[in-house]
Amino acid sequence: MNSAATTNGTYPRATSTSINYAHLVQWQSSTAAFIFTALAALITVCITRNLIQKAKSKHSKMIYIYLLFWCIFRVTAFSLRAFILTHDNGENYKTYQWTSIIASLGFMPLAEVLAFCALKSLALMYGFSNQKLHRLDLAIKLCFLVFGGLLTAFVVDYTMNKPFGSDPKGYAGLVVCREIGFNGLMLITLTALVVSFGNMRQSVISRTQIPPHLVTAFTRMNGMVCVQAVLMVVKLVYTTYRNWNPSQGRSEVLWYAIGMAPEFVFMLWYVRHDTLLSVFDEVEAALDETDKIASDGLKLEEANALSEGSDEFLINRGEQSLKRPDSQSSK
C-alpha cells in the first residue's frame, strides 16, 4: 500500500543528478510489466465479451461491471509501470505518483465482488424478499463507500503531499484512515469467506430454495468463491505486512508473486462465463420458472373456484325457477 520505500523523507527537488524513483522503490523488470499488461488486457476482452454476450441475470451483469473497473485499474497501472521502466527511467515524479496510486487501489473491486457473490448466494438459498436483498445490498455498498473512501484518501494524500520515502507512521491521521479503510475491506473479505463456506455446506445438508438439479453446481460455485476469498486474504496479509514494515518485503519478485498473482488467479474464474457466474443465471432462471408455475397454478385454482361458484349459482337459479310455477299453482 505504501507507494514509496523509506528513504530520507525529503521532497523531490532539482539536482544535477536525476533521481530514479522507480529504482528507489525496486521497480526493475519492464518485461514483467509488459506481461502483466498483456494479461490484464486479455482478461478485459473476456470480461467485456461475457458482459455483452453471456450474462443473463442482473447480478451477473453487475459483477462483470465491477470486474471491468479492476481491469481498467490494472491495465493502466501496468502500462504506466512499463512506460516508466522503458522511457523516462523513473525520473518523472508525477508519472510515478499516479502509477503508485492506481496500483495501490486496484484490488478494491475484487473485495466488493466477493461480498456481492456471497450475499446473492445467501439470498437465493433462503428466498430473501427483494426488499431485504436491496437493504443488504445497500449496506454493503455503504461500507465500501466508507472504507474505500478512507483508503483512497490515505493513498492520495500520502503519495501526492508527503515527502517521498517518508514513513507513514509519522502521520497519525493518515494511519488511522489507512487502518480503518484497509481493515474494513479485510473484514468484508473474511465475512464473504465465512458466508460462502456456510452456503456451500448448507446447500448440501439442509433444504433450501435451490432446485435439486442445480445443488451440485451451486455448491461448487460457492467453493470457488471461498478459494477466491482465500487468495484475497493472502494478498491483504502481505499488504498489511508492507504497510507496517515499509522498508521490508519490497522485492519486486515477491510483490508480483504475492501481491499481484492472487488477483490474476482470482480473475481466471471469470474469463469464461460458464465457470462461475452462469450458475447464478441458471438458479435465478429456475427459481423464476418455479414461481411462474406456482403463480399460474394459483390463478388456475382461482379460476376453477370462480367457475364452480358460477355453476352452483346457475343450478340454484334453475331450481328456484322450477319451484316457482308449483307455488303459483298451489295458490
Long-range contacts (C-beta under 8 A, 24 or more apart in sequence): 1-104, 1-151, 1-154, 1-155, 1-178, 1-182, 1-239, 1-242, 1-243, 2-158, 2-168, 2-242, 2-243, 2-246, 3-97, 3-100, 3-101, 3-103, 3-104, 3-155, 3-158, 3-159, 4-100, 4-159, 4-164, 4-165, 4-166, 5-165, 5-246, 5-247, 5-250, 6-165, 6-166, 6-167, 6-246, 6-247, 7-164, 7-165, 8-165, 9-163, 9-164, 9-165, 9-166, 9-167, 10-163, 10-164, 10-165, 11-163, 11-164, 12-93, 12-164, 18-89, 18-91, 19-91, 19-93, 20-89, 20-90, 20-91, 21-90, 21-91, 21-93, 21-96, 21-164, 22-84, 22-85, 22-89, 22-90, 22-96, 23-89, 23-90, 24-90, 24-164, 24-165, 25-100, 25-250, 26-250, 26-251, 26-252, 27-81, 27-84, 27-85, 27-90, 27-252, 28-85, 28-252, 29-85, 29-252, 30-82, 30-85, 30-86, 32-252, 32-256, 33-78, 33-81, 33-82, 33-85, 34-78, 34-82, 36-74, 36-78, 36-256, 36-260, 36-264, 37-75, 37-78, 37-79, 37-81, 37-82, 39-264, 40-71, 40-74, 40-75, 40-78, 40-264, 41-75, 43-71, 43-264, 43-267, 43-270, 43-271, 44-68, 44-71, 44-72, 44-75, 46-270, 46-271, 46-272, 47-71, 47-267, 47-270, 47-271, 50-270, 50-272, 50-273, 50-277, 54-273, 54-278, 55-273, 55-277, 55-281, 56-281, 56-285, 57-280, 57-281, 57-284, 57-285, 59-116, 59-120, 59-277, 59-280, 59-284, 60-273, 60-277, 60-278, 60-280, 60-281, 62-116, 63-113, 63-116, 63-117, 63-270, 63-277, 64-270, 64-277, 66-109, 66-112, 66-113, 66-116, 67-109, 67-110, 67-113, 67-267, 67-270, 69-109, 70-106, 70-107, 70-109, 70-110, 70-263, 70-267, 73-102, 73-103, 73-105, 73-106, 73-109, 74-106, 74-263, 76-102, 77-102, 77-103, 77-106, 93-164, 97-159, 97-160, 100-155, 100-159, 101-155, 101-156, 101-159, 101-160, 104-155, 104-159, 105-151, 105-152, 105-155, 106-263, 107-232, 107-235, 107-236, 107-263, 108-144, 108-148, 108-151, 108-185, 110-228, 110-232, 110-263, 110-266, 111-144, 111-185, 111-188, 111-189, 111-192, 111-232, 112-140, 112-144, 114-188, 114-189, 114-192, 114-193, 114-196, 114-225, 114-228, 114-229, 114-232, 115-140, 115-144, 115-188, 115-189, 115-191, 115-192, 116-140, 117-192, 117-196, 117-225, 118-191, 118-192, 118-195, 118-196, 118-199, 118-225, 119-195, 120-280, 121-195, 121-196, 121-199, 121-218, 121-221, 121-222, 121-225, 122-195, 122-199, 124-209, 124-210, 124-218, 124-280, 124-283, 124-284, 124-287, 125-199, 125-202, 125-203, 125-208, 125-209, 125-210, 126-208, 126-209, 127-209, 140-188, 143-184, 143-188, 144-185, 144-188, 146-181, 146-184, 147-180, 147-181, 147-182, 147-184, 147-185, 147-188, 148-181, 148-185, 149-181, 150-177, 150-178, 150-180, 150-181, 150-184, 151-177, 151-178, 151-181, 151-182, 151-185, 152-181, 153-177, 153-181, 154-178, 154-181, 167-246, 168-243, 168-246, 169-244, 178-243, 182-236, 182-239, 182-240, 182-243, 185-236, 186-233, 186-236, 186-240, 189-229, 189-232, 189-233, 189-236, 190-229, 190-233, 192-225, 192-229, 193-226, 193-229, 193-230, 193-233, 196-222, 196-223, 196-225, 196-226, 196-229, 197-222, 197-226, 200-226, 209-287, 210-283, 211-283, 211-286, 211-287, 211-290, 213-286, 214-279, 214-282, 214-283, 214-286, 217-279, 217-282, 218-279, 218-283, 220-279, 221-276, 221-279, 221-280, 224-269, 224-275, 224-276, 225-276, 228-266, 228-269, 231-262, 231-263, 231-265, 231-266, 232-262, 232-263, 232-266, 234-258, 234-262, 235-259, 235-262, 235-263
